[in-house]
Amino acid sequence: MKFFLIAGALNALLSVGFGAFGAHLLEGRVADKYLDTWQTAVQYQMFHSIGLMVVAILMSSSLLGPLSSLNWAGYLMLAGIIIFSGSLYVLSLTGISILGAITPIGGVAFIAGWIMLIVAAAKAL
């Protein structure tokens, strides 16, 4: 539980920082399409940072308790942040288009993480 709360809060902090970096330091230095890509990475990182904190709260509450599916949900969301948002950040800074092929793996991790959260709720309720 503690791990996912810290990971969620840290990723939220990084998301805000990366958002500011993109808005203030990348504008005019990278193509507009890459600024949009950067913003997508920031948004998905923040959404799933909140998801990680929700997983942590659910793990600590008596509502769902410590289910292995909650662990999977948290790890998959974290992997999704690293792979999805990470690949988009690097793509935005370098323009290496092959990184776009890696991004969907992170998207699948996000989807699987939400599915595991549904599974946890279904098992507990």
CNS distance restraints for C-alpha pairs under 8 A (distance, minus, plus):
assign (resid   1 and name CA) (resid   5 and name CA) 6.32 0.50 0.50
assign (resid   1 and name CA) (resid  55 and name CA) 7.63 0.50 0.50
assign (resid   1 and name CA) (resid  56 and name CA) 4.56 0.50 0.50
assign (resid   1 and name CA) (resid  57 and name CA) 7.28 0.50 0.50
assign (resid   1 and name CA) (resid  59 and name CA) 5.78 0.50 0.50
assign (resid   1 and name CA) (resid  60 and name CA) 6.35 0.50 0.50
assign (resid   2 and name CA) (resid   6 and name CA) 6.14 0.50 0.50
assign (resid   2 and name CA) (resid  56 and name CA) 6.76 0.50 0.50
assign (resid   3 and name CA) (resid   7 and name CA) 5.95 0.50 0.50
assign (resid   3 and name CA) (resid  56 and name CA) 7.84 0.50 0.50
assign (resid   4 and name CA) (resid   8 and name CA) 5.81 0.50 0.50
assign (resid   4 and name CA) (resid  52 and name CA) 5.53 0.50 0.50
assign (resid   4 and name CA) (resid  53 and name CA) 6.20 0.50 0.50
assign (resid   4 and name CA) (resid  55 and name CA) 7.02 0.50 0.50
assign (resid   4 and name CA) (resid  56 and name CA) 5.34 0.50 0.50
assign (resid   4 and name CA) (resid  74 and name CA) 6.47 0.50 0.50
assign (resid   5 and name CA) (resid   9 and name CA) 6.12 0.50 0.50
assign (resid   5 and name CA) (resid  52 and name CA) 6.49 0.50 0.50
assign (resid   5 and name CA) (resid  53 and name CA) 4.87 0.50 0.50
assign (resid   5 and name CA) (resid  55 and name CA) 7.96 0.50 0.50
assign (resid   5 and name CA) (resid  56 and name CA) 5.29 0.50 0.50
assign (resid   5 and name CA) (resid  57 and name CA) 7.66 0.50 0.50
assign (resid   6 and name CA) (resid  10 and name CA) 5.92 0.50 0.50
assign (resid   7 and name CA) (resid  11 and name CA) 6.01 0.50 0.50
assign (resid   7 and name CA) (resid  49 and name CA) 7.46 0.50 0.50
assign (resid   7 and name CA) (resid  52 and name CA) 7.13 0.50 0.50
assign (resid   7 and name CA) (resid  53 and name CA) 7.98 0.50 0.50
assign (resid   7 and name CA) (resid  78 and name CA) 7.78 0.50 0.50
assign (resid   8 and name CA) (resid  12 and name CA) 6.07 0.50 0.50
assign (resid   8 and name CA) (resid  48 and name CA) 7.63 0.50 0.50
assign (resid   8 and name CA) (resid  49 and name CA) 4.25 0.50 0.50
assign (resid   8 and name CA) (resid  50 and name CA) 6.21 0.50 0.50
assign (resid   8 and name CA) (resid  51 and name CA) 7.46 0.50 0.50
assign (resid   8 and name CA) (resid  52 and name CA) 4.91 0.50 0.50
assign (resid   8 and name CA) (resid  53 and name CA) 5.21 0.50 0.50
assign (resid   9 and name CA) (resid  13 and name CA) 6.18 0.50 0.50
assign (resid   9 and name CA) (resid  49 and name CA) 6.64 0.50 0.50
assign (resid   9 and name CA) (resid  50 and name CA) 7.90 0.50 0.50
assign (resid   9 and name CA) (resid  53 and name CA) 7.17 0.50 0.50
assign (resid  10 and name CA) (resid  14 and name CA) 6.19 0.50 0.50
assign (resid  11 and name CA) (resid  15 and name CA) 5.93 0.50 0.50
assign (resid  11 and name CA) (resid  45 and name CA) 6.84 0.50 0.50
assign (resid  11 and name CA) (resid  46 and name CA) 7.04 0.50 0.50
assign (resid  11 and name CA) (resid  49 and name CA) 5.57 0.50 0.50
assign (resid  12 and name CA) (resid  16 and name CA) 6.34 0.50 0.50
assign (resid  12 and name CA) (resid  45 and name CA) 7.21 0.50 0.50
assign (resid  12 and name CA) (resid  46 and name CA) 5.38 0.50 0.50
assign (resid  12 and name CA) (resid  49 and name CA) 5.40 0.50 0.50
assign (resid  12 and name CA) (resid  50 and name CA) 7.37 0.50 0.50
assign (resid  13 and name CA) (resid  17 and name CA) 6.30 0.50 0.50
assign (resid  14 and name CA) (resid  18 and name CA) 5.89 0.50 0.50
assign (resid  15 and name CA) (resid  19 and name CA) 5.94 0.50 0.50
assign (resid  15 and name CA) (resid  42 and name CA) 5.33 0.50 0.50
assign (resid  15 and name CA) (resid  43 and name CA) 7.61 0.50 0.50
assign (resid  15 and name CA) (resid  45 and name CA) 6.06 0.50 0.50
assign (resid  15 and name CA) (resid  46 and name CA) 5.75 0.50 0.50
assign (resid  16 and name CA) (resid  20 and name CA) 6.24 0.50 0.50
assign (resid  16 and name CA) (resid  42 and name CA) 7.60 0.50 0.50
assign (resid  16 and name CA) (resid  46 and name CA) 7.94 0.50 0.50
assign (resid  17 and name CA) (resid  21 and name CA) 6.09 0.50 0.50
assign (resid  18 and name CA) (resid  22 and name CA) 6.04 0.50 0.50
assign (resid  18 and name CA) (resid  42 and name CA) 6.64 0.50 0.50
assign (resid  19 and name CA) (resid  23 and name CA) 6.13 0.50 0.50
assign (resid  19 and name CA) (resid  38 and name CA) 7.95 0.50 0.50
assign (resid  19 and name CA) (resid  39 and name CA) 6.81 0.50 0.50
assign (resid  19 and name CA) (resid  42 and name CA) 5.91 0.50 0.50
assign (resid  20 and name CA) (resid  24 and name CA) 5.91 0.50 0.50
assign (resid  20 and name CA) (resid  25 and name CA) 7.84 0.50 0.50
assign (resid  21 and name CA) (resid  25 and name CA) 5.27 0.50 0.50
assign (resid  21 and name CA) (resid  26 and name CA) 6.69 0.50 0.50
assign (resid  22 and name CA) (resid  26 and name CA) 4.86 0.50 0.50
assign (resid  22 and name CA) (resid  27 and name CA) 6.70 0.50 0.50
assign (resid  22 and name CA) (resid  35 and name CA) 6.85 0.50 0.50
assign (resid  22 and name CA) (resid  38 and name CA) 6.77 0.50 0.50
assign (resid  22 and name CA) (resid  39 and name CA) 7.44 0.50 0.50
assign (resid  23 and name CA) (resid  27 and name CA) 6.04 0.50 0.50
assign (resid  25 and name CA) (resid  29 and name CA) 7.57 0.50 0.50
assign (resid  26 and name CA) (resid  30 and name CA) 5.96 0.50 0.50
assign (resid  26 and name CA) (resid  35 and name CA) 7.23 0.50 0.50
assign (resid  27 and name CA) (resid  32 and name CA) 7.87 0.50 0.50
assign (resid  27 and name CA) (resid  35 and name CA) 7.12 0.50 0.50
assign (resid  30 and name CA) (resid  34 and name CA) 6.28 0.50 0.50
assign (resid  30 and name CA) (resid  35 and name CA) 6.78 0.50 0.50
assign (resid  30 and name CA) (resid  92 and name CA) 7.58 0.50 0.50
assign (resid  30 and name CA) (resid  93 and name CA) 7.43 0.50 0.50
assign (resid  31 and name CA) (resid  35 and name CA) 6.56 0.50 0.50
assign (resid  32 and name CA) (resid  36 and name CA) 6.29 0.50 0.50
assign (resid  33 and name CA) (resid  37 and name CA) 6.22 0.50 0.50
assign (resid  34 and name CA) (resid  38 and name CA) 6.00 0.50 0.50
assign (resid  34 and name CA) (resid  91 and name CA) 7.67 0.50 0.50
assign (resid  34 and name CA) (resid  92 and name CA) 4.72 0.50 0.50
assign (resid  34 and name CA) (resid  93 and name CA) 7.70 0.50 0.50
assign (resid  34 and name CA) (resid  95 and name CA) 7.87 0.50 0.50
assign (resid  35 and name CA) (resid  39 and name CA) 6.19 0.50 0.50
assign (resid  35 and name CA) (resid  92 and name CA) 6.93 0.50 0.50
assign (resid  36 and name CA) (resid  40 and name CA) 6.25 0.50 0.50
assign (resid  37 and name CA) (resid  41 and name CA) 6.39 0.50 0.50
assign (resid  37 and name CA) (resid  88 and name CA) 6.29 0.50 0.50
assign (resid  37 and name CA) (resid  89 and name CA) 7.66 0.50 0.50
assign (resid  37 and name CA) (resid  92 and name CA) 6.35 0.50 0.50
assign (resid  38 and name CA) (resid  42 and name CA) 6.32 0.50 0.50
assign (resid  38 and name CA) (resid  88 and name CA) 6.35 0.50 0.50
assign (resid  38 and name CA) (resid  89 and name CA) 5.73 0.50 0.50
assign (resid  38 and name CA) (resid  92 and name CA) 5.95 0.50 0.50
assign (resid  39 and name CA) (resid  43 and name CA) 6.16 0.50 0.50
assign (resid  40 and name CA) (resid  44 and name CA) 6.21 0.50 0.50
assign (resid  40 and name CA) (resid  85 and name CA) 7.83 0.50 0.50
assign (resid  40 and name CA) (resid  88 and name CA) 7.96 0.50 0.50
assign (resid  41 and name CA) (resid  45 and name CA) 6.02 0.50 0.50
assign (resid  41 and name CA) (resid  84 and name CA) 7.18 0.50 0.50
assign (resid  41 and name CA) (resid  85 and name CA) 4.35 0.50 0.50
assign (resid  41 and name CA) (resid  86 and name CA) 7.41 0.50 0.50
assign (resid  41 and name CA) (resid  88 and name CA) 5.83 0.50 0.50
assign (resid  41 and name CA) (resid  89 and name CA) 6.54 0.50 0.50
assign (resid  42 and name CA) (resid  46 and name CA) 6.22 0.50 0.50
assign (resid  42 and name CA) (resid  85 and name CA) 6.97 0.50 0.50
assign (resid  43 and name CA) (resid  47 and name CA) 6.16 0.50 0.50
assign (resid  44 and name CA) (resid  48 and name CA) 6.12 0.50 0.50
assign (resid  44 and name CA) (resid  81 and name CA) 7.32 0.50 0.50
assign (resid  44 and name CA) (resid  85 and name CA) 6.80 0.50 0.50
assign (resid  45 and name CA) (resid  49 and name CA) 5.98 0.50 0.50
assign (resid  45 and name CA) (resid  81 and name CA) 5.50 0.50 0.50
assign (resid  45 and name CA) (resid  85 and name CA) 6.16 0.50 0.50
assign (resid  46 and name CA) (resid  50 and name CA) 6.33 0.50 0.50
assign (resid  47 and name CA) (resid  51 and name CA) 6.38 0.50 0.50
assign (resid  48 and name CA) (resid  52 and name CA) 6.08 0.50 0.50
assign (resid  48 and name CA) (resid  77 and name CA) 6.13 0.50 0.50
assign (resid  48 and name CA) (resid  78 and name CA) 7.60 0.50 0.50
assign (resid  48 and name CA) (resid  81 and name CA) 6.99 0.50 0.50
assign (resid  48 and name CA) (resid 110 and name CA) 7.81 0.50 0.50
assign (resid  49 and name CA) (resid  53 and name CA) 6.45 0.50 0.50
assign (resid  50 and name CA) (resid  54 and name CA) 6.20 0.50 0.50
assign (resid  51 and name CA) (resid  55 and name CA) 6.24 0.50 0.50
assign (resid  51 and name CA) (resid  74 and name CA) 7.79 0.50 0.50
assign (resid  51 and name CA) (resid  77 and name CA) 7.38 0.50 0.50
assign (resid  52 and name CA) (resid  56 and name CA) 6.30 0.50 0.50
assign (resid  52 and name CA) (resid  74 and name CA) 5.58 0.50 0.50
assign (resid  52 and name CA) (resid  77 and name CA) 6.80 0.50 0.50
assign (resid  52 and name CA) (resid  78 and name CA) 7.42 0.50 0.50
assign (resid  53 and name CA) (resid  57 and name CA) 6.18 0.50 0.50
assign (resid  54 and name CA) (resid  58 and name CA) 6.08 0.50 0.50
assign (resid  55 and name CA) (resid  59 and name CA) 6.10 0.50 0.50
assign (resid  55 and name CA) (resid  70 and name CA) 6.35 0.50 0.50
assign (resid  55 and name CA) (resid  71 and name CA) 7.97 0.50 0.50
assign (resid  55 and name CA) (resid  73 and name CA) 7.30 0.50 0.50
assign (resid  55 and name CA) (resid  74 and name CA) 6.20 0.50 0.50
assign (resid  55 and name CA) (resid 117 and name CA) 7.75 0.50 0.50
assign (resid  56 and name CA) (resid  60 and name CA) 6.33 0.50 0.50
assign (resid  56 and name CA) (resid  74 and name CA) 7.99 0.50 0.50
assign (resid  57 and name CA) (resid  61 and name CA) 6.14 0.50 0.50
assign (resid  58 and name CA) (resid  62 and name CA) 7.68 0.50 0.50
assign (resid  58 and name CA) (resid  63 and name CA) 6.67 0.50 0.50
assign (resid  58 and name CA) (resid  64 and name CA) 5.76 0.50 0.50
assign (resid  58 and name CA) (resid  65 and name CA) 6.52 0.50 0.50
assign (resid  59 and name CA) (resid  64 and name CA) 6.33 0.50 0.50
assign (resid  59 and name CA) (resid  65 and name CA) 4.82 0.50 0.50
assign (resid  59 and name CA) (resid  66 and name CA) 5.06 0.50 0.50
assign (resid  59 and name CA) (resid  67 and name CA) 7.43 0.50 0.50
assign (resid  59 and name CA) (resid  70 and name CA) 7.05 0.50 0.50
assign (resid  60 and name CA) (resid  65 and name CA) 6.25 0.50 0.50
assign (resid  60 and name CA) (resid  66 and name CA) 7.38 0.50 0.50
assign (resid  61 and name CA) (resid  65 and name CA) 5.87 0.50 0.50
assign (resid  63 and name CA) (resid 124 and name CA) 7.49 0.50 0.50
assign (resid  64 and name CA) (resid 120 and name CA) 7.10 0.50 0.50
assign (resid  64 and name CA) (resid 121 and name CA) 6.68 0.50 0.50
assign (resid  64 and name CA) (resid 124 and name CA) 5.48 0.50 0.50
assign (resid  64 and name CA) (resid 125 and name CA) 7.69 0.50 0.50
assign (resid  66 and name CA) (resid  70 and name CA) 7.01 0.50 0.50
assign (resid  66 and name CA) (resid  71 and name CA) 7.87 0.50 0.50
assign (resid  67 and name CA) (resid  71 and name CA) 6.85 0.50 0.50
assign (resid  67 and name CA) (resid 120 and name CA) 6.51 0.50 0.50
assign (resid  68 and name CA) (resid  72 and name CA) 6.31 0.50 0.50
assign (resid  68 and name CA) (resid 120 and name CA) 7.94 0.50 0.50
assign (resid  69 and name CA) (resid  73 and name CA) 6.09 0.50 0.50
assign (resid  69 and name CA) (resid 116 and name CA) 5.37 0.50 0.50
assign (resid  69 and name CA) (resid 117 and name CA) 6.68 0.50 0.50
assign (resid  69 and name CA) (resid 119 and name CA) 6.60 0.50 0.50
assign (resid  69 and name CA) (resid 120 and name CA) 5.30 0.50 0.50
assign (resid  70 and name CA) (resid  74 and name CA) 6.26 0.50 0.50
assign (resid  70 and name CA) (resid 116 and name CA) 6.55 0.50 0.50
assign (resid  70 and name CA) (resid 117 and name CA) 5.90 0.50 0.50
assign (resid  70 and name CA) (resid 120 and name CA) 5.90 0.50 0.50
assign (resid  71 and name CA) (resid  75 and name CA) 6.22 0.50 0.50
assign (resid  72 and name CA) (resid  76 and name CA) 5.91 0.50 0.50
assign (resid  72 and name CA) (resid 113 and name CA) 6.72 0.50 0.50
assign (resid  72 and name CA) (resid 116 and name CA) 6.45 0.50 0.50
assign (resid  73 and name CA) (resid  77 and name CA) 6.15 0.50 0.50
assign (resid  73 and name CA) (resid 112 and name CA) 7.27 0.50 0.50
assign (resid  73 and name CA) (resid 113 and name CA) 4.04 0.50 0.50
assign (resid  73 and name CA) (resid 114 and name CA) 6.34 0.50 0.50
assign (resid  73 and name CA) (resid 115 and name CA) 7.55 0.50 0.50
assign (resid  73 and name CA) (resid 116 and name CA) 5.00 0.50 0.50
assign (resid  73 and name CA) (resid 117 and name CA) 5.56 0.50 0.50
assign (resid  74 and name CA) (resid  78 and name CA) 6.18 0.50 0.50
assign (resid  74 and name CA) (resid 113 and name CA) 6.66 0.50 0.50
assign (resid  75 and name CA) (resid  79 and name CA) 6.05 0.50 0.50
assign (resid  75 and name CA) (resid 113 and name CA) 7.55 0.50 0.50
assign (resid  76 and name CA) (resid  80 and name CA) 6.01 0.50 0.50
assign (resid  76 and name CA) (resid 109 and name CA) 5.17 0.50 0.50
assign (resid  76 and name CA) (resid 110 and name CA) 6.27 0.50 0.50
assign (resid  76 and name CA) (resid 112 and name CA) 6.69 0.50 0.50
assign (resid  76 and name CA) (resid 113 and name CA) 4.86 0.50 0.50
assign (resid  77 and name CA) (resid  81 and name CA) 6.26 0.50 0.50
assign (resid  77 and name CA) (resid 109 and name CA) 6.34 0.50 0.50
assign (resid  77 and name CA) (resid 110 and name CA) 5.16 0.50 0.50
assign (resid  77 and name CA) (resid 113 and name CA) 5.33 0.50 0.50
assign (resid  77 and name CA) (resid 114 and name CA) 7.87 0.50 0.50
assign (resid  78 and name CA) (resid  82 and name CA) 6.39 0.50 0.50
assign (resid  79 and name CA) (resid  83 and name CA) 6.03 0.50 0.50
assign (resid  79 and name CA) (resid 106 and name CA) 6.74 0.50 0.50
assign (resid  79 and name CA) (resid 109 and name CA) 6.54 0.50 0.50
assign (resid  79 and name CA) (resid 110 and name CA) 7.92 0.50 0.50
assign (resid  80 and name CA) (resid  84 and name CA) 5.36 0.50 0.50
assign (resid  80 and name CA) (resid  85 and name CA) 7.37 0.50 0.50
assign (resid  80 and name CA) (resid 105 and name CA) 7.56 0.50 0.50
assign (resid  80 and name CA) (resid 106 and name CA) 4.06 0.50 0.50
assign (resid  80 and name CA) (resid 107 and name CA) 6.17 0.50 0.50
assign (resid  80 and name CA) (resid 108 and name CA) 7.51 0.50 0.50
assign (resid  80 and name CA) (resid 109 and name CA) 4.92 0.50 0.50
assign (resid  80 and name CA) (resid 110 and name CA) 5.16 0.50 0.50
assign (resid  81 and name CA) (resid  85 and name CA) 5.18 0.50 0.50
assign (resid  81 and name CA) (resid  86 and name CA) 6.69 0.50 0.50
assign (resid  81 and name CA) (resid 106 and name CA) 6.83 0.50 0.50
assign (resid  81 and name CA) (resid 110 and name CA) 7.86 0.50 0.50
assign (resid  82 and name CA) (resid  86 and name CA) 4.92 0.50 0.50
assign (resid  82 and name CA) (resid  87 and name CA) 7.59 0.50 0.50
assign (resid  82 and name CA) (resid 106 and name CA) 7.38 0.50 0.50
assign (resid  83 and name CA) (resid  87 and name CA) 5.70 0.50 0.50
assign (resid  83 and name CA) (resid 102 and name CA) 7.14 0.50 0.50
assign (resid  83 and name CA) (resid 103 and name CA) 6.25 0.50 0.50
assign (resid  83 and name CA) (resid 105 and name CA) 6.93 0.50 0.50
assign (resid  83 and name CA) (resid 106 and name CA) 4.68 0.50 0.50
assign (resid  84 and name CA) (resid  88 and name CA) 6.39 0.50 0.50
assign (resid  84 and name CA) (resid 102 and name CA) 7.43 0.50 0.50
assign (resid  84 and name CA) (resid 103 and name CA) 4.60 0.50 0.50
assign (resid  84 and name CA) (resid 104 and name CA) 6.80 0.50 0.50
assign (resid  84 and name CA) (resid 105 and name CA) 7.01 0.50 0.50
assign (resid  84 and name CA) (resid 106 and name CA) 4.13 0.50 0.50
assign (resid  84 and name CA) (resid 107 and name CA) 6.02 0.50 0.50
assign (resid  85 and name CA) (resid  89 and name CA) 6.11 0.50 0.50
assign (resid  85 and name CA) (resid 103 and name CA) 7.58 0.50 0.50
assign (resid  85 and name CA) (resid 106 and name CA) 7.72 0.50 0.50
assign (resid  86 and name CA) (resid  90 and name CA) 6.31 0.50 0.50
assign (resid  87 and name CA) (resid  91 and name CA) 5.98 0.50 0.50
assign (resid  87 and name CA) (resid  99 and name CA) 5.90 0.50 0.50
assign (resid  87 and name CA) (resid 100 and name CA) 7.20 0.50 0.50
assign (resid  87 and name CA) (resid 102 and name CA) 6.75 0.50 0.50
assign (resid  87 and name CA) (resid 103 and name CA) 5.86 0.50 0.50
assign (resid  88 and name CA) (resid  92 and name CA) 5.99 0.50 0.50
assign (resid  88 and name CA) (resid  99 and name CA) 7.43 0.50 0.50
assign (resid  88 and name CA) (resid 100 and name CA) 7.34 0.50 0.50
assign (resid  88 and name CA) (resid 103 and name CA) 6.93 0.50 0.50
assign (resid  89 and name CA) (resid  93 and name CA) 6.37 0.50 0.50
assign (resid  90 and name CA) (resid  94 and name CA) 5.93 0.50 0.50
assign (resid  90 and name CA) (resid  95 and name CA) 7.74 0.50 0.50
assign (resid  90 and name CA) (resid  96 and name CA) 7.86 0.50 0.50
assign (resid  90 and name CA) (resid  99 and name CA) 7.78 0.50 0.50
assign (resid  91 and name CA) (resid  95 and name CA) 4.97 0.50 0.50
assign (resid  91 and name CA) (resid  96 and name CA) 5.46 0.50 0.50
assign (resid  91 and name CA) (resid  97 and name CA) 6.50 0.50 0.50
assign (resid  91 and name CA) (resid  99 and name CA) 6.06 0.50 0.50
assign (resid  91 and name CA) (resid 100 and name CA) 7.32 0.50 0.50
assign (resid  97 and name CA) (resid 101 and name CA) 7.95 0.50 0.50
assign (resid  98 and name CA) (resid 102 and name CA) 7.59 0.50 0.50
assign (resid  99 and name CA) (resid 103 and name CA) 6.72 0.50 0.50
assign (resid 100 and name CA) (resid 104 and name CA) 7.63 0.50 0.50
assign (resid 102 and name CA) (resid 106 and name CA) 7.27 0.50 0.50
assign (resid 103 and name CA) (resid 107 and name CA) 6.57 0.50 0.50
assign (resid 104 and name CA) (resid 108 and name CA) 6.14 0.50 0.50
assign (resid 105 and name CA) (resid 109 and name CA) 6.33 0.50 0.50
assign (resid 106 and name CA) (resid 110 and name CA) 6.28 0.50 0.50
assign (resid 107 and name CA) (resid 111 and name CA) 6.32 0.50 0.50
assign (resid 108 and name CA) (resid 112 and name CA) 6.04 0.50 0.50
assign (resid 109 and name CA) (resid 113 and name CA) 6.00 0.50 0.50
assign (resid 110 and name CA) (resid 114 and name CA) 6.43 0.50 0.50
assign (resid 111 and name CA) (resid 115 and name CA) 6.23 0.50 0.50
assign (resid 112 and name CA) (resid 116 and name CA) 6.14 0.50 0.50
assign (resid 113 and name CA) (resid 117 and name CA) 6.37 0.50 0.50
assign (resid 114 and name CA) (resid 118 and name CA) 6.36 0.50 0.50
assign (resid 115 and name CA) (resid 119 and name CA) 6.21 0.50 0.50
assign (resid 116 and name CA) (resid 120 and name CA) 6.12 0.50 0.50
assign (resid 117 and name CA) (resid 121 and name CA) 6.29 0.50 0.50
assign (resid 118 and name CA) (resid 122 and name CA) 6.11 0.50 0.50
assign (resid 119 and name CA) (resid 123 and name CA) 6.13 0.50 0.50
assign (resid 120 and name CA) (resid 124 and name CA) 6.18 0.50 0.50
assign (resid 121 and name CA) (resid 125 and name CA) 5.83 0.50 0.50
